[in-house]
Amino acid sequence: MKRSIKWFLGTVAALCIAIAIVWGGEIRSLSTIESVGGNKYLYQMEYKASYDLDDLISKDIDSNAELLDYVVGRIGKGIPIKMKSAQVADENGELAAFNCTSFQAAKADGSGFYYGRNYDYYKNPTMVTISRPKKGYASIAVSDMSHFGYSLEKLPDTFAGKLSCLASVYAPVDGINEKGLCTSIMALPNQAACQESGKHKVGTTIIMRLWLDRCATVQEALDLASSLDIRHDASVGSGYHYMVADASGDCAILEFDKDDGWKSMILRKDPQEKYMLVTNHLLSEKYYTTEPDERVGNPQSKSWWRYETAGNYLREHGGVLTLEEARECLSMVHWENLVWDNGDIEDTQYSNVYDQQAITLDLRNWNDYGNPVSFAL
């Protein structure tokens, strides 16, 4: 009897050790997930598991479904796990418009730059992920949790229910790294880039994870992008352009030429200017318009109005803002209960102000502008 008990305890101990060896990083990551400030729709996690971006690049993954399959394989390590995105295109093959605004502006105290960002979409839970990869820069990144299966009805409120949160490290929609490099993504309906030059392929959010992990400057980010084929998942019904900015004040917008093989188009901030701004329409000279035009953006998203409104505010302040003014600039172009023609309701999921010198994030979730939350590395 004693021998049986001893054998059983030894087996359990061996099993626990094996689990710790195989899934130790994932388990430690899951143990850090918590709601922020009692807000059940805002979460934070410190990602402690390993991930291999070189391996991911080698797989040429350029669709959300393939990325989720890859993530499941990494997390499950051979054990099947169910995970899928809650984002789906409508009957016309289009996803509801993201109506995002991003800018870089000089700080009024002269100590560097702020990076502002509104993420406008449906009301979904938000994840703030802090990662410190062994090979790469530490970062704070924000994800829309619907990208990996969560919704207002499905939240990570049990240990098993938290498992899909591990996908957040592969799905940032904006963020800052320890060098002060910031990046964000803005949607461009029906303009899914499909670069095909023979280089390794990366998908929509992976390029931003690569920038956060590997780049300290805008030039490094652009050089990295040029070494890969960036491809957006056409099945989602939207393309994107990106803003990337560094702590020195350099800033650029990366777009793709839909009429010339999706070649990269780069807009660089004028060194004489203290700010740069982007919303949801193309800004490259070849396509730029001052009036709404569905060929270069989504007129329904009021992209041109947001670009003009935020731009006027930035110009009036000479491109130099306090934290309160950076928040105000974002507040002026946020959405609250915006009703679309099909009856869908959209909100600003969150407003972020990144301090590119202090390496901090000031986040206001769901238009709760009276209760900002701060994050730091």
C-alpha positions in Angstrom: 0.0 0.0 0.0 2.7 2.4 1.0 4.6 1.5 -2.1 1.6 2.3 -4.3 1.1 5.7 -2.6 4.8 6.4 -3.1 4.6 5.4 -6.7 1.5 7.6 -7.2 3.0 10.6 -5.6 6.2 10.1 -7.6 4.2 9.9 -10.8 2.3 13.1 -9.9 5.5 14.9 -9.1 7.1 13.8 -12.3 4.0 14.9 -14.2 4.1 18.3 -12.6 7.7 18.8 -13.4 7.1 17.8 -17.0 4.2 20.3 -17.2 6.4 23.0 -15.7 9.2 22.3 -18.1 6.9 22.2 -21.2 4.4 24.9 -20.3 6.2 26.9 -17.5 6.4 30.1 -19.5 2.7 29.9 -20.6 1.5 29.1 -17.0 3.5 32.0 -15.6 2.0 34.3 -18.2 -1.5 33.2 -17.5 -1.0 33.8 -13.8 -0.3 37.5 -14.5 -3.6 38.1 -16.3 -5.8 40.5 -14.3 -8.4 43.1 -15.0 -7.2 46.6 -14.6 -8.8 48.9 -12.0 -11.8 46.6 -11.6 -12.7 47.1 -15.3 -13.8 43.6 -16.6 -13.2 44.7 -20.2 -9.6 45.9 -19.7 -6.9 43.4 -18.9 -3.1 43.3 -18.6 -0.6 40.4 -18.9 3.1 40.0 -18.6 4.1 37.6 -21.4 6.7 35.2 -20.0 6.7 32.4 -22.5 9.2 32.1 -25.3 8.4 33.0 -28.9 10.5 32.8 -32.0 9.9 35.5 -34.6 12.5 34.0 -37.0 10.5 30.7 -36.9 7.3 32.6 -37.6 8.9 34.5 -40.5 10.1 31.3 -42.0 6.5 29.9 -42.1 5.4 32.7 -44.5 2.1 33.2 -42.6 0.0 35.9 -44.2 -3.6 35.2 -43.0 -5.3 35.4 -39.6 -6.4 31.8 -39.8 -2.9 30.6 -40.4 -1.5 32.8 -37.6 -4.0 31.4 -35.2 -3.1 27.8 -36.2 0.5 28.7 -35.6 -0.2 30.2 -32.2 -2.3 27.2 -31.3 0.6 24.9 -32.2 3.1 27.0 -30.2 0.8 27.1 -27.1 -0.5 23.5 -27.3 2.8 21.9 -28.2 0.9 19.0 -29.9 -2.2 19.2 -27.8 -5.2 20.5 -29.7 -6.6 23.8 -28.5 -9.6 25.7 -29.9 -9.0 29.3 -30.8 -10.5 31.5 -33.5 -10.9 35.2 -34.2 -14.2 36.9 -33.4 -13.6 39.2 -36.4 -15.5 38.1 -39.5 -16.4 39.9 -42.7 -20.0 40.6 -43.4 -22.1 39.3 -46.3 -20.3 41.7 -48.7 -16.9 40.3 -47.6 -16.1 43.4 -45.6 -15.2 44.0 -42.0 -16.8 46.9 -40.2 -14.5 49.9 -40.5 -11.9 50.7 -37.9 -11.9 54.5 -37.5 -8.5 55.1 -36.0 -6.4 58.3 -35.5 -2.7 58.5 -34.7 -0.2 61.3 -34.3 3.2 62.2 -32.9 3.6 65.6 -31.3 6.4 67.3 -29.4 6.0 67.5 -25.6 5.4 70.9 -24.2 8.1 70.5 -21.5 10.7 70.0 -24.3 11.6 66.5 -23.1 10.6 64.6 -26.2 7.5 63.4 -27.9 4.0 62.0 -27.3 2.4 59.4 -29.6 -1.4 59.6 -29.5 -3.7 56.9 -30.8 -7.5 56.3 -30.9 -8.7 52.8 -31.7 -12.3 53.0 -32.9 -14.2 49.8 -33.3 -17.0 47.8 -31.7 -17.0 47.4 -27.9 -14.5 44.6 -27.3 -12.3 43.8 -24.4 -8.8 45.2 -24.5 -5.5 43.5 -23.5 -2.3 45.4 -22.6 0.7 43.0 -22.9 4.1 43.6 -21.5 6.8 41.4 -23.1 10.5 41.1 -22.4 11.9 38.7 -25.0 15.4 37.3 -24.5 16.3 38.5 -28.0 14.7 41.8 -28.5 13.4 45.0 -26.8 10.9 45.0 -24.0 7.6 46.5 -25.0 4.1 47.5 -24.0 1.5 46.6 -26.6 -2.2 46.8 -26.8 -4.5 44.3 -28.5 -8.2 44.1 -29.4 -9.1 40.8 -27.8 -11.7 40.0 -30.4 -8.7 39.2 -32.7 -8.2 36.0 -30.6 -11.7 35.1 -29.8 -13.0 37.3 -26.9 -16.1 39.4 -26.7 -18.2 41.1 -24.1 -19.9 37.7 -23.6 -16.6 35.7 -23.6 -14.0 37.0 -21.1 -10.9 35.5 -19.5 -12.5 34.9 -16.2 -11.3 31.4 -15.6 -7.9 29.8 -16.0 -9.0 27.8 -19.0 -10.7 30.9 -20.4 -7.4 32.8 -20.2 -5.6 30.5 -22.6 -6.3 32.4 -25.8 -4.8 35.6 -24.2 -1.4 34.1 -25.0 -2.1 35.0 -28.7 -1.9 38.7 -27.8 1.9 38.8 -28.2 1.4 38.1 -31.9 -1.5 40.6 -32.4 -0.6 44.1 -31.3 -2.5 47.0 -32.9 -0.3 49.6 -31.3 2.6 49.8 -28.8 5.9 51.2 -27.6 9.2 49.5 -26.9 12.0 50.3 -24.4 13.8 52.5 -27.0 10.7 54.7 -27.4 9.7 53.4 -30.8 5.9 53.5 -31.3 3.7 52.0 -33.9 0.0 51.7 -34.7 -2.3 50.5 -37.5 -5.1 52.2 -39.4 -7.6 50.4 -41.7 -8.1 51.1 -45.4 -11.2 49.2 -46.6 -10.7 47.1 -49.8 -7.0 47.8 -49.9 -5.4 44.6 -48.5 -1.7 44.8 -49.5 -0.4 41.6 -51.2 3.3 42.1 -51.8 4.8 39.3 -53.8 8.5 39.9 -54.4 9.7 36.5 -53.3 10.8 37.6 -49.8 9.4 35.9 -46.7 5.8 36.9 -46.0 4.4 38.4 -42.8 0.9 39.3 -42.0 -1.0 42.4 -40.7 0.1 42.5 -37.0 3.4 40.5 -37.1 5.2 43.4 -38.8 4.4 45.5 -35.7 5.6 42.9 -33.3 8.8 42.7 -35.3 9.2 46.5 -35.1 8.6 46.5 -31.4 11.0 43.7 -30.7 13.8 44.6 -33.1 13.8 48.3 -34.0 14.9 51.4 -32.1 14.5 53.9 -34.9 12.1 54.7 -37.8 14.8 53.9 -40.3 15.4 50.5 -38.8 11.7 49.8 -39.0 11.5 50.8 -42.6 14.5 48.8 -43.5 13.0 45.7 -41.8 9.7 46.2 -43.6 11.6 46.4 -46.9 13.2 43.0 -46.2 9.8 41.3 -46.1 6.6 41.0 -48.1 3.8 42.5 -46.0 0.4 40.9 -46.8 -3.0 41.7 -45.3 -5.6 39.0 -45.0 -8.0 39.8 -47.9 -10.7 37.5 -46.4 -11.1 40.1 -43.6 -12.1 42.7 -46.2 -9.7 45.5 -45.2 -6.2 46.7 -45.8 -4.1 48.9 -43.6 -1.4 51.5 -43.4 1.0 52.0 -40.5 2.5 54.8 -38.5 5.9 54.3 -36.8 7.7 57.0 -34.8 10.9 57.0 -32.6 12.1 58.9 -29.6 14.1 61.3 -31.6 11.0 62.7 -33.3 11.4 60.9 -36.6 8.1 59.6 -37.9 6.8 57.9 -41.0 3.7 56.4 -42.5 4.0 53.2 -44.5 1.3 52.7 -47.2 1.0 50.4 -50.2 0.3 51.2 -53.9 -2.7 49.3 -54.9 -2.2 50.2 -58.6 1.5 49.1 -58.7 1.9 45.7 -57.2 1.4 46.9 -53.7 4.8 48.6 -53.6 5.6 50.4 -50.4 4.9 54.1 -50.3 6.6 56.0 -47.4 5.8 59.5 -46.1 8.4 60.9 -43.8 7.7 63.7 -41.3 9.2 67.0 -42.4 12.2 67.6 -40.0 10.9 71.2 -39.6 7.6 70.0 -38.4 6.8 69.0 -34.8 3.9 66.7 -35.5 2.6 64.1 -38.0 -1.0 62.8 -38.2 -2.8 59.9 -39.9 -6.4 58.6 -40.0 -8.1 56.2 -42.4 -7.3 57.4 -45.9 -4.1 57.3 -48.0 -1.8 60.3 -47.6 0.8 59.4 -50.3 0.9 62.1 -53.0 -0.3 59.7 -55.7 -3.6 59.2 -53.9 -4.0 62.1 -51.5 -7.3 64.0 -51.7 -8.7 66.7 -49.5 -12.3 65.5 -50.1 -13.7 62.1 -49.1 -13.1 59.6 -51.8 -13.9 55.9 -51.4 -11.0 54.9 -53.6 -8.5 56.0 -51.0 -10.4 55.5 -47.7 -13.8 55.1 -46.2 -15.9 58.3 -46.3 -18.3 56.7 -43.8 -15.6 56.7 -41.2 -15.4 60.5 -41.4 -11.6 60.0 -41.9 -11.2 63.4 -43.7 -13.1 65.2 -40.9 -11.0 63.6 -38.2 -7.8 64.4 -40.2 -8.9 68.0 -40.5 -10.1 68.4 -36.9 -7.1 66.8 -35.2 -4.8 68.5 -37.7 -6.3 72.0 -36.9 -5.8 71.3 -33.2 -2.2 70.3 -33.7 -1.4 73.3 -35.9 -3.0 75.7 -33.4 -0.7 74.4 -30.8 2.3 74.4 -33.1 2.6 70.6 -32.8 3.5 71.0 -29.2 1.2 69.5 -26.5 0.9 68.8 -22.8 -0.4 65.4 -21.8 -3.8 66.9 -21.2 -3.8 68.5 -24.7 -2.7 65.2 -26.3 -5.7 63.6 -24.6 -7.9 66.4 -25.7 -6.8 66.1 -29.3 -7.9 62.4 -29.2 -11.1 63.3 -27.4 -12.1 65.7 -30.2 -12.2 62.9 -32.8 -13.5 60.0 -30.7 -16.7 58.0 -31.3 -19.4 57.3 -28.8 -22.4 55.2 -29.9 -21.8 55.9 -33.6 -24.7 54.2 -35.4 -23.9 52.8 -38.9 -26.4 52.4 -41.7 -26.8 48.7 -40.9 -27.6 49.5 -37.3 -24.2 48.5 -35.8 -22.9 50.7 -33.1 -19.3 51.6 -32.8 -17.2 53.3 -30.1 -13.7 54.4 -29.4 -12.5 51.2 -27.8 -9.6 53.1 -26.2 -7.5 56.3 -26.4 -3.8 56.0 -25.8 -1.0 58.5 -25.2 2.5 57.0 -25.2 5.4 59.0 -23.7 8.3 58.2 -25.9 10.9 59.2 -23.4 9.4 58.0 -20.1 8.2 54.8 -22.0 4.8 54.9 -20.5 1.2 54.4 -21.7 -1.7 56.5 -20.6 -4.9 54.6 -21.6 -8.5 55.6 -21.4 -10.8 52.7 -22.1 -14.2 53.0 -23.8 -14.5 56.8 -23.6 -14.0 56.7 -19.8 -12.0 59.9 -20.0 -12.2 60.6 -16.3 -10.2 57.5 -15.4 -7.0 57.1 -17.3 -4.8 54.1 -16.5 -1.0 54.2 -16.6 1.4 51.4 -17.7 5.2 51.3 -17.6 7.9 48.8 -18.2 
